[in-house]
């Protein structure tokens, strides 16, 4: 596969205009709440290689585009560039291919051209973004990273007449839910660090310097993301306990920052406590795993989320207030459901058929929705303007109203489900349900076992 990479080292006004209009609006519709920590670090006036964790396919790259206004140039796996349409689309967005062994041994030679273009980008003081893990997966764990970043960084310094002072910027991306729409997103941007000391090390031993820089990047990335170092049943236990035991850890520690950063610190602390216990008292971890497994099984049987059990169904006033909001908001929900939610459902079904990898479903749905929704809104707006003999500017007003209704319709469904389960819990609690009492006792036991670890 050989094609023109384009002048990626130069500013693209077309890309800037495209991203900062409907794209950015649609991205903010997609997520209910977005919090970014360390935002200023991405505007450091140095040649930088950004290294985010990679857990959610193409959405990871879209997140980095959505949270800031600087143009990024990405390196991505070459198999997504097979079609001419994909190549044109990805090139427009500043994405360049990286070839791997399974792309064909003969294609690996193309990487030299790619890496030299990456060098031009760094020399132009632009941002180069690479997923060091090379592949994505839907687990809160950093996979072993590759040597692409050290290789490109060292090559850039070699080809520059003067020292570039390249920095690496680690980034942790945390999704409340990998595939859902209108969920929360937290982006933890780390402190950029220079590669100067590794350039000096490289003068003595090339391979040693590459490994050392790779290990440094890996260690830095783990600081800014949730890293659960286990698989299977242990991973599931860790993942559950970071919610079950959150209140216990919050009471015994002081955390500061935004709400999502506080949650991140709590979850990181829980993982740290479990890691220490796993090494020192594995028998206690095994007991905790068994108890957690029983609890999760029973919770699924009762069809409750952890938040409902943690809050014991919530406050009765909240249930009444939620019911009033649902009653008043129903007409708006209906408009949003007909104009947007049904289309989202069909688009998501297309995404599921288009990709076997679950992590791609959200990415495909996002991109298809980006094109389908404006077309749909335009048709509806034109029909209403003509049918009701409205002024032409009402076309834009109707489109904006439909977008607001879409946001409300997605949030409405979430609120309706939450309120239903809150009400169901209160009814079971009022009738002294034995299963409910038992599962709360089991939850208390798990928290007690966890508290014994620290």
GUPA-848384 format. One record per residue (C-alpha): x negated, y negated, z; chain. Coordinates in steps of 0.25 Angstrom, whole numbers, plus 2048, in hexadecimal, padded with zeros to 3 digits. Layout:
residues N
+-----+-----+-----+-------+
!  c1 !  c2 !  c3 ! kette !
+-----+-----+-----+-------+
!   X !   Y !   Z !     A !
...
+-----+-----+-----+-------+
end
This chain:
residues 454
+-----+-----+-----+-------+
!  c1 !  c2 !  c3 ! kette !
+-----+-----+-----+-------+
! 800 ! 800 ! 800 !     A !
! 7F9 ! 7F3 ! 7FB !     A !
! 800 ! 7E6 ! 7FB !     A !
! 7FD ! 7D7 ! 7FE !     A !
! 7FD ! 7D4 ! 80C !     A !
! 800 ! 7C5 ! 80A !     A !
! 7FA ! 7B9 ! 811 !     A !
! 7FD ! 7BE ! 81F !     A !
! 7F3 ! 7B5 ! 825 !     A !
! 7FA ! 7A9 ! 821 !     A !
! 807 ! 7A2 ! 827 !     A !
! 814 ! 7A7 ! 820 !     A !
! 81F ! 79C ! 820 !     A !
! 829 ! 7A6 ! 81A !     A !
! 826 ! 7B0 ! 825 !     A !
! 827 ! 7A5 ! 82F !     A !
! 834 ! 79F ! 82A !     A !
! 83A ! 7AE ! 829 !     A !
! 837 ! 7B1 ! 837 !     A !
! 83B ! 7A4 ! 83E !     A !
! 849 ! 7A4 ! 838 !     A !
! 853 ! 7AF ! 838 !     A !
! 849 ! 7B9 ! 83C !     A !
! 846 ! 7B3 ! 849 !     A !
! 855 ! 7B1 ! 84C !     A !
! 858 ! 7BF ! 849 !     A !
! 84C ! 7C4 ! 852 !     A !
! 852 ! 7BC ! 85E !     A !
! 85F ! 7C2 ! 85B !     A !
! 859 ! 7D0 ! 85B !     A !
! 854 ! 7CE ! 86A !     A !
! 85C ! 7C9 ! 875 !     A !
! 851 ! 7C4 ! 87D !     A !
! 842 ! 7C2 ! 879 !     A !
! 837 ! 7BE ! 883 !     A !
! 829 ! 7BC ! 87F !     A !
! 81D ! 7BB ! 889 !     A !
! 810 ! 7B5 ! 885 !     A !
! 816 ! 7AE ! 879 !     A !
! 80A ! 7A4 ! 878 !     A !
! 800 ! 7AF ! 876 !     A !
! 805 ! 7B1 ! 868 !     A !
! 801 ! 7A3 ! 865 !     A !
! 7F3 ! 7A4 ! 869 !     A !
! 7EA ! 79D ! 85E !     A !
! 7E1 ! 7A9 ! 85B !     A !
! 7E1 ! 7B4 ! 850 !     A !
! 7EA ! 7BE ! 857 !     A !
! 7EE ! 7CD ! 855 !     A !
! 7FB ! 7D0 ! 85C !     A !
! 7FD ! 7DE ! 862 !     A !
! 80B ! 7E1 ! 866 !     A !
! 810 ! 7EF ! 86B !     A !
! 818 ! 7F6 ! 860 !     A !
! 825 ! 7FD ! 865 !     A !
! 830 ! 7F8 ! 85C !     A !
! 82C ! 7F9 ! 84E !     A !
! 82D ! 7ED ! 845 !     A !
! 835 ! 7E5 ! 850 !     A !
! 828 ! 7E4 ! 858 !     A !
! 822 ! 7DB ! 84C !     A !
! 82F ! 7D3 ! 84B !     A !
! 82E ! 7D0 ! 85A !     A !
! 821 ! 7CA ! 859 !     A !
! 826 ! 7C2 ! 84D !     A !
! 832 ! 7BE ! 855 !     A !
! 82C ! 7B9 ! 861 !     A !
! 823 ! 7AE ! 85B !     A !
! 821 ! 7A6 ! 84F !     A !
! 812 ! 7A9 ! 84B !     A !
! 811 ! 7B1 ! 83E !     A !
! 80C ! 7BF ! 841 !     A !
! 805 ! 7C9 ! 837 !     A !
! 808 ! 7D7 ! 83A !     A !
! 801 ! 7E4 ! 837 !     A !
! 80B ! 7F0 ! 836 !     A !
! 80A ! 7FE ! 831 !     A !
! 80A ! 800 ! 822 !     A !
! 815 ! 80A ! 820 !     A !
! 81F ! 7FE ! 822 !     A !
! 81A ! 7F8 ! 816 !     A !
! 81E ! 802 ! 80C !     A !
! 829 ! 7FB ! 804 !     A !
! 827 ! 7EE ! 7FC !     A !
! 832 ! 7E7 ! 804 !     A !
! 82C ! 7EB ! 811 !     A !
! 81E ! 7E6 ! 80D !     A !
! 824 ! 7D9 ! 809 !     A !
! 82C ! 7D7 ! 815 !     A !
! 821 ! 7DB ! 81F !     A !
! 817 ! 7D2 ! 817 !     A !
! 820 ! 7C6 ! 819 !     A !
! 820 ! 7C9 ! 828 !     A !
! 811 ! 7CA ! 828 !     A !
! 810 ! 7D9 ! 82A !     A !
! 804 ! 7E0 ! 824 !     A !
! 802 ! 7F0 ! 824 !     A !
! 7F8 ! 7F8 ! 82B !     A !
! 7F6 ! 806 ! 825 !     A !
! 7F4 ! 812 ! 82E !     A !
! 7F0 ! 820 ! 82A !     A !
! 7FD ! 826 ! 827 !     A !
! 7FF ! 81B ! 81D !     A !
! 7F4 ! 822 ! 815 !     A !
! 7E5 ! 822 ! 817 !     A !
! 7E3 ! 81B ! 80A !     A !
! 7EC ! 80F ! 80F !     A !
! 7E3 ! 80D ! 81B !     A !
! 7DA ! 804 ! 813 !     A !
! 7E5 ! 7FA ! 811 !     A !
! 7E3 ! 7F6 ! 820 !     A !
! 7D6 ! 7EF ! 81D !     A !
! 7DE ! 7E5 ! 814 !     A !
! 7E8 ! 7E4 ! 81F !     A !
! 7DE ! 7E2 ! 82A !     A !
! 7D7 ! 7D7 ! 822 !     A !
! 7E4 ! 7D0 ! 820 !     A !
! 7E6 ! 7D1 ! 82F !     A !
! 7D8 ! 7CA ! 831 !     A !
! 7DD ! 7BF ! 828 !     A !
! 7E9 ! 7BD ! 831 !     A !
! 7E0 ! 7BC ! 83D !     A !
! 7D6 ! 7B3 ! 837 !     A !
! 7E2 ! 7AA ! 833 !     A !
! 7E6 ! 7A9 ! 842 !     A !
! 7F3 ! 7B0 ! 840 !     A !
! 7F9 ! 7BB ! 848 !     A !
! 7F7 ! 7CA ! 845 !     A !
! 800 ! 7D4 ! 84C !     A !
! 7FE ! 7E3 ! 84C !     A !
! 804 ! 7EE ! 854 !     A !
! 7F8 ! 7F5 ! 85A !     A !
! 800 ! 802 ! 85C !     A !
! 802 ! 803 ! 84D !     A !
! 810 ! 80A ! 84F !     A !
! 81C ! 807 ! 857 !     A !
! 824 ! 80F ! 861 !     A !
! 830 ! 80D ! 86B !     A !
! 829 ! 80F ! 878 !     A !
! 823 ! 805 ! 882 !     A !
! 815 ! 809 ! 880 !     A !
! 809 ! 805 ! 879 !     A !
! 803 ! 80F ! 86F !     A !
! 7F4 ! 810 ! 86D !     A !
! 7F1 ! 805 ! 864 !     A !
! 7E8 ! 805 ! 857 !     A !
! 7DB ! 7FE ! 853 !     A !
! 7E2 ! 7F4 ! 849 !     A !
! 7E1 ! 7E8 ! 851 !     A !
! 7D2 ! 7E9 ! 855 !     A !
! 7CF ! 7ED ! 847 !     A !
! 7D6 ! 7E0 ! 841 !     A !
! 7D1 ! 7D7 ! 84C !     A !
! 7C2 ! 7DB ! 84A !     A !
! 7C4 ! 7DB ! 83B !     A !
! 7C9 ! 7CD ! 83C !     A !
! 7BD ! 7C8 ! 844 !     A !
! 7B4 ! 7CF ! 83A !     A !
! 7BA ! 7C8 ! 82E !     A !
! 7BA ! 7BA ! 835 !     A !
! 7AF ! 7B0 ! 833 !     A !
! 7B1 ! 7AB ! 841 !     A !
! 7B7 ! 7B2 ! 84E !     A !
! 7C6 ! 7B3 ! 84D !     A !
! 7C8 ! 7B5 ! 85C !     A !
! 7D3 ! 7BF ! 859 !     A !
! 7DD ! 7C2 ! 865 !     A !
! 7E6 ! 7CD ! 867 !     A !
! 7F4 ! 7CA ! 86D !     A !
! 7FB ! 7D6 ! 874 !     A !
! 80A ! 7D6 ! 874 !     A !
! 814 ! 7DF ! 87B !     A !
! 822 ! 7E0 ! 875 !     A !
! 82D ! 7E5 ! 87E !     A !
! 83B ! 7E9 ! 879 !     A !
! 847 ! 7EB ! 882 !     A !
! 84C ! 7F5 ! 878 !     A !
! 845 ! 7F9 ! 86B !     A !
! 851 ! 7FA ! 862 !     A !
! 85C ! 7F2 ! 868 !     A !
! 860 ! 7E4 ! 863 !     A !
! 862 ! 7D8 ! 86D !     A !
! 858 ! 7DE ! 877 !     A !
! 84D ! 7D7 ! 87E !     A !
! 83F ! 7D5 ! 87A !     A !
! 832 ! 7D2 ! 881 !     A !
! 825 ! 7CE ! 87A !     A !
! 819 ! 7CE ! 883 !     A !
! 80D ! 7C6 ! 87C !     A !
! 800 ! 7C9 ! 883 !     A !
! 7F3 ! 7C0 ! 884 !     A !
! 7EB ! 7C0 ! 877 !     A !
! 7DD ! 7C5 ! 879 !     A !
! 7D0 ! 7C3 ! 870 !     A !
! 7C9 ! 7CF ! 86A !     A !
! 7BB ! 7C8 ! 86C !     A !
! 7B5 ! 7D2 ! 875 !     A !
! 7B9 ! 7DE ! 86C !     A !
! 7B2 ! 7D7 ! 860 !     A !
! 7A5 ! 7D7 ! 869 !     A !
! 7A7 ! 7E5 ! 86D !     A !
! 7A9 ! 7E8 ! 85E !     A !
! 79B ! 7E4 ! 85B !     A !
! 796 ! 7F0 ! 863 !     A !
! 7A1 ! 7FA ! 85F !     A !
! 7AC ! 7F8 ! 855 !     A !
! 7B5 ! 804 ! 85A !     A !
! 7B3 ! 801 ! 869 !     A !
! 7B8 ! 7F3 ! 866 !     A !
! 7C4 ! 7F7 ! 85F !     A !
! 7C8 ! 801 ! 869 !     A !
! 7C5 ! 7F7 ! 874 !     A !
! 7CE ! 7EC ! 86E !     A !
! 7D9 ! 7F6 ! 86B !     A !
! 7D9 ! 7FA ! 879 !     A !
! 7DA ! 7EC ! 87E !     A !
! 7E6 ! 7E9 ! 875 !     A !
! 7ED ! 7F6 ! 87A !     A !
! 7EA ! 7F2 ! 888 !     A !
! 7EF ! 7E3 ! 886 !     A !
! 7FC ! 7E8 ! 87F !     A !
! 7FF ! 7F1 ! 88A !     A !
! 7FF ! 7E5 ! 894 !     A !
! 80B ! 7DE ! 88C !     A !
! 814 ! 7EA ! 889 !     A !
! 81A ! 7F5 ! 890 !     A !
! 811 ! 801 ! 88F !     A !
! 817 ! 80F ! 894 !     A !
! 80B ! 818 ! 893 !     A !
! 813 ! 825 ! 892 !     A !
! 81D ! 82D ! 889 !     A !
! 829 ! 835 ! 88B !     A !
! 82F ! 837 ! 898 !     A !
! 825 ! 82E ! 89F !     A !
! 827 ! 823 ! 895 !     A !
! 837 ! 824 ! 897 !     A !
! 835 ! 823 ! 8A6 !     A !
! 82C ! 816 ! 8A5 !     A !
! 836 ! 810 ! 89C !     A !
! 841 ! 812 ! 8A5 !     A !
! 83A ! 80E ! 8B2 !     A !
! 836 ! 801 ! 8AD !     A !
! 845 ! 7FD ! 8AE !     A !
! 849 ! 806 ! 8BA !     A !
! 83E ! 800 ! 8C3 !     A !
! 83D ! 7F2 ! 8BD !     A !
! 845 ! 7EC ! 8C9 !     A !
! 83C ! 7F4 ! 8D3 !     A !
! 82F ! 7EE ! 8CD !     A !
! 834 ! 7E0 ! 8CB !     A !
! 837 ! 7DF ! 8DA !     A !
! 829 ! 7E4 ! 8DE !     A !
! 822 ! 7DB ! 8D4 !     A !
! 822 ! 7CC ! 8CF !     A !
! 823 ! 7CA ! 8C0 !     A !
! 824 ! 7BD ! 8B9 !     A !
! 828 ! 7B9 ! 8AB !     A !
! 833 ! 7BA ! 8A2 !     A !
! 83E ! 7C4 ! 8A4 !     A !
! 839 ! 7CE ! 89A !     A !
! 82A ! 7CC ! 89E !     A !
! 82E ! 7CF ! 8AD !     A !
! 835 ! 7DC ! 8A8 !     A !
! 828 ! 7DF ! 8A0 !     A !
! 820 ! 7DE ! 8AC !     A !
! 829 ! 7E6 ! 8B4 !     A !
! 829 ! 7F1 ! 8AA !     A !
! 81A ! 7F0 ! 8A9 !     A !
! 819 ! 7F2 ! 8B8 !     A !
! 822 ! 7FE ! 8B8 !     A !
! 819 ! 805 ! 8AD !     A !
! 80D ! 801 ! 8B5 !     A !
! 812 ! 807 ! 8C2 !     A !
! 816 ! 814 ! 8BB !     A !
! 809 ! 815 ! 8B4 !     A !
! 802 ! 814 ! 8C1 !     A !
! 80B ! 81E ! 8C7 !     A !
! 809 ! 828 ! 8BB !     A !
! 7FA ! 828 ! 8BE !     A !
! 7FB ! 829 ! 8CD !     A !
! 808 ! 830 ! 8D1 !     A !
! 80D ! 838 ! 8C4 !     A !
! 816 ! 840 ! 8CD !     A !
! 81E ! 834 ! 8D1 !     A !
! 81F ! 830 ! 8C2 !     A !
! 824 ! 83E ! 8BF !     A !
! 82F ! 83D ! 8CA !     A !
! 833 ! 82F ! 8C5 !     A !
! 834 ! 833 ! 8B6 !     A !
! 83D ! 83F ! 8BA !     A !
! 846 ! 835 ! 8C2 !     A !
! 846 ! 82B ! 8B7 !     A !
! 84A ! 835 ! 8AD !     A !
! 856 ! 83A ! 8B5 !     A !
! 85A ! 82C ! 8B7 !     A !
! 859 ! 828 ! 8A9 !     A !
! 861 ! 834 ! 8A4 !     A !
! 86C ! 831 ! 8AE !     A !
! 86C ! 822 ! 8AA !     A !
! 86E ! 826 ! 89C !     A !
! 879 ! 830 ! 8A0 !     A !
! 880 ! 824 ! 8A6 !     A !
! 87D ! 81B ! 89A !     A !
! 877 ! 810 ! 8A2 !     A !
! 86C ! 807 ! 89F !     A !
! 861 ! 805 ! 8AA !     A !
! 866 ! 7F6 ! 8AC !     A !
! 874 ! 7FA ! 8B0 !     A !
! 86F ! 804 ! 8BB !     A !
! 864 ! 7FA ! 8BF !     A !
! 86F ! 7EF ! 8C2 !     A !
! 879 ! 7F9 ! 8C6 !     A !
! 883 ! 7F4 ! 8BB !     A !
! 880 ! 7E5 ! 8BE !     A !
! 888 ! 7DB ! 8C4 !     A !
! 897 ! 7DC ! 8C3 !     A !
! 898 ! 7CD ! 8C0 !     A !
! 88F ! 7D0 ! 8B4 !     A !
! 898 ! 7DB ! 8AF !     A !
! 8A4 ! 7D1 ! 8AF !     A !
! 89C ! 7C6 ! 8A9 !     A !
! 897 ! 7CF ! 89E !     A !
! 8A5 ! 7D4 ! 89B !     A !
! 8A9 ! 7C5 ! 899 !     A !
! 89E ! 7C3 ! 890 !     A !
! 8A2 ! 7CF ! 888 !     A !
! 8B0 ! 7CB ! 887 !     A !
! 8AD ! 7BC ! 883 !     A !
! 8A2 ! 7C1 ! 879 !     A !
! 8AA ! 7CC ! 872 !     A !
! 8AE ! 7C3 ! 866 !     A !
! 8A0 ! 7BF ! 864 !     A !
! 89B ! 7CD ! 865 !     A !
! 8A5 ! 7D2 ! 85B !     A !
! 8A0 ! 7C7 ! 851 !     A !
! 892 ! 7CB ! 853 !     A !
! 895 ! 7DA ! 853 !     A !
! 89C ! 7D9 ! 845 !     A !
! 892 ! 7CF ! 83F !     A !
! 885 ! 7D5 ! 844 !     A !
! 885 ! 7E1 ! 84E !     A !
! 88C ! 7EB ! 844 !     A !
! 881 ! 7E7 ! 83A !     A !
! 876 ! 7E9 ! 844 !     A !
! 87C ! 7F7 ! 846 !     A !
! 87B ! 7FA ! 837 !     A !
! 86E ! 7F4 ! 835 !     A !
! 868 ! 7FD ! 841 !     A !
! 86E ! 809 ! 83B !     A !
! 866 ! 806 ! 82E !     A !
! 85A ! 804 ! 837 !     A !
! 85C ! 812 ! 83D !     A !
! 85D ! 818 ! 830 !     A !
! 851 ! 810 ! 82A !     A !
! 847 ! 814 ! 835 !     A !
! 846 ! 821 ! 83D !     A !
! 83D ! 819 ! 847 !     A !
! 846 ! 813 ! 852 !     A !
! 83C ! 808 ! 854 !     A !
! 83F ! 803 ! 846 !     A !
! 84E ! 802 ! 847 !     A !
! 84D ! 7F4 ! 84F !     A !
! 843 ! 7EF ! 845 !     A !
! 84C ! 7F3 ! 838 !     A !
! 859 ! 7EE ! 83F !     A !
! 852 ! 7E0 ! 842 !     A !
! 84D ! 7DE ! 834 !     A !
! 85A ! 7E3 ! 82D !     A !
! 862 ! 7DA ! 837 !     A !
! 85A ! 7CE ! 833 !     A !
! 85E ! 7CF ! 825 !     A !
! 86C ! 7D5 ! 826 !     A !
! 872 ! 7CC ! 831 !     A !
! 86F ! 7BF ! 82A !     A !
! 876 ! 7C4 ! 81D !     A !
! 882 ! 7C9 ! 825 !     A !
! 883 ! 7BC ! 82C !     A !
! 882 ! 7B4 ! 81F !     A !
! 88D ! 7BD ! 819 !     A !
! 896 ! 7BB ! 825 !     A !
! 893 ! 7AC ! 826 !     A !
! 896 ! 7AA ! 817 !     A !
! 8A3 ! 7B1 ! 818 !     A !
! 8A8 ! 7A9 ! 824 !     A !
! 8A4 ! 79C ! 81E !     A !
! 8AB ! 79F ! 811 !     A !
! 8B7 ! 7A5 ! 817 !     A !
! 8B9 ! 79A ! 821 !     A !
! 8B4 ! 78E ! 818 !     A !
! 8AA ! 78A ! 822 !     A !
! 89E ! 781 ! 81F !     A !
! 891 ! 787 ! 81A !     A !
! 889 ! 784 ! 827 !     A !
! 893 ! 78D ! 82E !     A !
! 88C ! 799 ! 827 !     A !
! 880 ! 797 ! 831 !     A !
! 889 ! 795 ! 83D !     A !
! 890 ! 7A2 ! 83A !     A !
! 883 ! 7A9 ! 838 !     A !
! 87E ! 7A3 ! 846 !     A !
! 88B ! 7A7 ! 84D !     A !
! 88A ! 7B6 ! 847 !     A !
! 87B ! 7B7 ! 84C !     A !
! 880 ! 7B2 ! 85A !     A !
! 88B ! 7BC ! 85A !     A !
! 881 ! 7C7 ! 856 !     A !
! 878 ! 7C4 ! 862 !     A !
! 885 ! 7C4 ! 86B !     A !
! 88A ! 7D1 ! 865 !     A !
! 87D ! 7D9 ! 868 !     A !
! 87C ! 7D3 ! 876 !     A !
! 88B ! 7D6 ! 878 !     A !
! 88A ! 7E4 ! 876 !     A !
! 87E ! 7E5 ! 880 !     A !
! 886 ! 7DE ! 88A !     A !
! 893 ! 7E6 ! 888 !     A !
! 88A ! 7F3 ! 88A !     A !
! 884 ! 7EE ! 896 !     A !
! 891 ! 7E9 ! 89D !     A !
! 898 ! 7F6 ! 89A !     A !
! 88D ! 7FE ! 8A1 !     A !
! 88D ! 7F4 ! 8AD !     A !
! 89C ! 7F6 ! 8AE !     A !
! 89A ! 805 ! 8AD !     A !
! 890 ! 805 ! 8B8 !     A !
! 899 ! 7FD ! 8C1 !     A !
! 8A4 ! 806 ! 8BF !     A !
! 89B ! 813 ! 8C2 !     A !
! 896 ! 80C ! 8CE !     A !
! 8A4 ! 808 ! 8D3 !     A !
! 8A8 ! 817 ! 8D2 !     A !
! 89C ! 81C ! 8D9 !     A !
! 896 ! 824 ! 8CD !     A !
! 88D ! 82E ! 8D3 !     A !
! 885 ! 82E ! 8C6 !     A !
! 883 ! 81F ! 8C7 !     A !
! 87E ! 820 ! 8D6 !     A !
! 875 ! 82C ! 8D2 !     A !
! 86E ! 824 ! 8C7 !     A !
! 86C ! 818 ! 8D0 !     A !
! 866 ! 821 ! 8DB !     A !
! 85D ! 827 ! 8D0 !     A !
! 859 ! 819 ! 8CB !     A !
! 856 ! 815 ! 8D9 !     A !
! 84D ! 821 ! 8DB !     A !
! 845 ! 81E ! 8CF !     A !
! 842 ! 810 ! 8D3 !     A !
! 83E ! 816 ! 8E1 !     A !
! 834 ! 820 ! 8DA !     A !
! 82F ! 815 ! 8D2 !     A !
! 82D ! 80B ! 8DD !     A !
! 824 ! 816 ! 8E4 !     A !
! 81A ! 815 ! 8D9 !     A !
! 816 ! 807 ! 8DD !     A !
+-----+-----+-----+-------+
end
